[in-house]
Structure formats: structure tokens, C-alpha cells
Amino acid sequence: MSTGAHLLLIAVTGGTILAILRLVRKQVLRAKYSLLWVTVGFGLLVIAAWPALLDLIADSLGVNYQPALFLMLAVAFLLIIAVHFSFELSRLESRVRTLAEELALLRNHIQSIETSGALSDAPVEEIS
């Protein structure tokens, strides 16, 4: 790759890292997710700045074709991201289901109080 291409890749990667940090600062992106993306961005920045590093790593791992190592790492990263997001989605789905059930119980309790006419006279009791 030419020097100009390396400089462009460094600039794009640096700009991406700054954009991620800006999203975190504006609280559009949560910090726990940004840590992953910033880490990947810095890794790509290092590889863009020192392309021989990828060759050195590929040679030490016994990979003959260096772009294959990069592709393998990218696929592994995407697999990890997919598993992580599936975990987060499952956790949030369970939480939403629990909250919906609690809301239905509260609405039912309020409706039963309103129909009995005891809303203004009833002491506030804790619902668990």
C-alpha cells in the first residue's frame, strides 16, 4: 500500500475514534459499548501506522497470506459482537417482560381500588 493510502487510513481511523468519543460525550452511545469500538479503532490505527506489524504477527502465527489473518480476525470480531449483542438482547427482553408483568399487576390493583371507590380513603400500601 502506498504512503498516501496509509495516511488516509490513519486519518479515517482517527476520525472514527474521535466520532465515537463525541457520541459518548453527548451520551448517544453508552460507555460500555464505546470501549469496544475505541479499542478496535486503536488497534486498526496501529496496524494502519505500522503495516509491517500485521506481517510480523502473521509470520509468527504461521499464516502465509497476511490479508487472510486480517480477515480471520475481522470475522472473529464480528462473531464476538453478534454473541454479545444476542446476550444483551436476551437480557433486555427478559427485563421488559418482567416490567410489563409488574405494570399489568399495578394497573389491575389501581383499577380494583378505583372500582371499589376506596381510592381516596385507602392508605397507601406497598405492592411487591
VODOTI-785387 format. One line per 2 residues: number of its first residue (from 1); their letters; for each residue x, y, z of C-alpha. Coordinates in pm, 1 decimal, always signed. Layout:
<atoms>
NUM> A> X,Y,Z; ...
</atoms>
This chain:
<atoms>
1> MS> +0.0,+0.0,+0.0; +128.7,+347.7,-78.2
3> TG> +219.4,+610.7,+179.9; -80.5,+820.0,+78.0
5> AH> -313.7,+527.2,+134.9; -162.6,+466.8,+479.9
7> LL> -204.6,+833.0,+571.2; -565.4,+826.2,+452.1
9> LI> -632.7,+511.5,+654.7; -475.5,+671.0,+963.9
11> AV> -687.6,+985.2,+917.2; -1010.6,+787.8,+868.3
13> TG> -941.0,+565.3,+1169.2; -850.8,+863.5,+1387.6
15> GT> -1166.2,+1044.0,+1275.7; -1375.2,+739.1,+1358.6
17> IL> -1226.5,+720.7,+1708.4; -1299.4,+1090.4,+1762.3
19> AI> -1658.3,+1043.1,+1637.8; -1709.4,+754.5,+1882.3
21> LR> -1572.5,+962.2,+2169.3; -1800.1,+1250.1,+2068.9
23> LV> -2104.4,+1018.9,+2071.1; -2010.5,+904.6,+2421.8
25> RK> -1965.4,+1263.1,+2537.9; -2312.7,+1353.6,+2406.2
27> QV> -2447.0,+1037.4,+2574.7; -2575.8,+896.8,+2246.4
29> LR> -2353.8,+589.9,+2281.1; -2304.6,+420.8,+2617.8
31> AK> -1952.0,+396.5,+2750.3; -1962.3,+17.7,+2785.3
33> YS> -2014.2,-18.8,+2410.7; -1774.0,+257.1,+2314.8
35> LL> -1486.2,+87.1,+2494.3; -1504.7,-199.1,+2248.7
37> WV> -1517.9,+26.4,+1943.2; -1241.4,+256.8,+2065.6
39> TV> -1019.1,-45.2,+2134.5; -1079.6,-178.2,+1784.6
41> GF> -1018.1,+169.7,+1643.6; -684.1,+198.7,+1820.2
43> GL> -590.3,-150.0,+1700.3; -669.5,-50.6,+1342.3
45> LV> -478.7,+275.5,+1392.4; -169.3,+81.6,+1500.0
47> IA> -198.3,-153.8,+1202.2; -250.4,+143.3,+968.0
49> AW> +52.4,+325.3,+1108.7; +278.9,+16.9,+1107.0
51> PA> +160.7,-220.5,+833.7; +467.6,-439.9,+882.6
53> LL> +325.3,-528.9,+1225.0; +47.1,-732.6,+1061.5
55> DL> +310.7,-912.3,+852.9; +514.5,-986.2,+1165.7
57> IA> +210.9,-1121.4,+1352.7; +107.1,-1333.6,+1053.0
59> DS> +457.4,-1477.4,+1019.9; +476.3,-1558.4,+1391.9
61> LG> +139.0,-1739.5,+1373.0; +240.4,-1927.5,+1057.8
63> VN> -7.8,-1754.8,+829.1; +140.4,-1728.7,+478.7
65> YQ> -102.9,-1472.2,+339.4; -127.1,-1168.3,+569.3
67> PA> -465.7,-1039.0,+448.2; -611.4,-1378.1,+544.3
69> LF> -506.7,-1312.1,+904.5; -677.6,-973.3,+894.4
71> LM> -993.3,-1129.4,+750.8; -986.2,-1406.5,+1011.3
73> LA> -954.6,-1150.4,+1291.4; -1240.6,-944.7,+1143.4
75> VA> -1470.0,-1249.2,+1124.9; -1381.2,-1347.9,+1482.7
77> FL> -1453.7,-993.7,+1599.5; -1791.2,-989.3,+1425.9
79> LI> -1878.7,-1325.7,+1579.9; -1794.9,-1192.8,+1926.4
81> IA> -2005.2,-881.1,+1861.5; -2301.4,-1092.2,+1745.3
83> VH> -2284.5,-1313.7,+2055.2; -2251.1,-1010.6,+2284.7
85> FS> -2548.2,-833.1,+2128.8; -2755.2,-1152.6,+2145.1
87> FE> -2675.4,-1175.1,+2514.8; -2770.8,-810.4,+2570.1
89> LS> -3091.6,-851.5,+2369.1; -3193.0,-1159.5,+2568.5
91> RL> -3123.0,-981.5,+2895.9; -3322.9,-675.6,+2792.7
93> ES> -3611.4,-888.0,+2661.9; -3634.9,-1061.9,+2997.3
95> RV> -3629.1,-728.1,+3178.7; -3901.3,-580.6,+2955.1
97> RT> -4120.1,-887.6,+3013.5; -4078.8,-852.1,+3390.6
99> LA> -4158.3,-480.9,+3377.9; -4467.7,-542.0,+3162.6
101> EE> -4594.5,-800.8,+3411.5; -4534.5,-564.8,+3703.8
103> LA> -4712.2,-284.0,+3519.3; -5011.6,-508.2,+3449.9
105> LL> -5032.1,-604.0,+3817.7; -5014.0,-238.8,+3923.1
107> RN> -5283.5,-137.1,+3674.3; -5504.5,-420.7,+3794.2
109> HI> -5450.9,-314.9,+4156.0; -5530.0,+50.7,+4080.4
111> QS> -5837.5,-45.9,+3878.4; -5968.2,-263.2,+4161.7
113> IE> -5918.3,+24.9,+4406.1; -6094.1,+270.1,+4172.0
115> TS> -6391.3,+40.0,+4118.4; -6433.1,-13.0,+4491.2
117> GA> -6437.8,+364.9,+4540.1; -6178.6,+347.4,+4810.7
119> LS> -5904.5,+528.0,+4623.2; -5920.0,+847.6,+4824.3
121> DA> -5979.9,+670.5,+5157.7; -5735.6,+383.4,+5115.4
123> PV> -5396.1,+405.1,+5282.5; -5100.9,+367.0,+5053.7
125> EE> -4977.9,+11.3,+5072.6; -4664.5,-137.3,+4929.8
127> IS> -4704.3,-364.5,+4630.7; -4436.5,-626.6,+4586.1
</atoms>
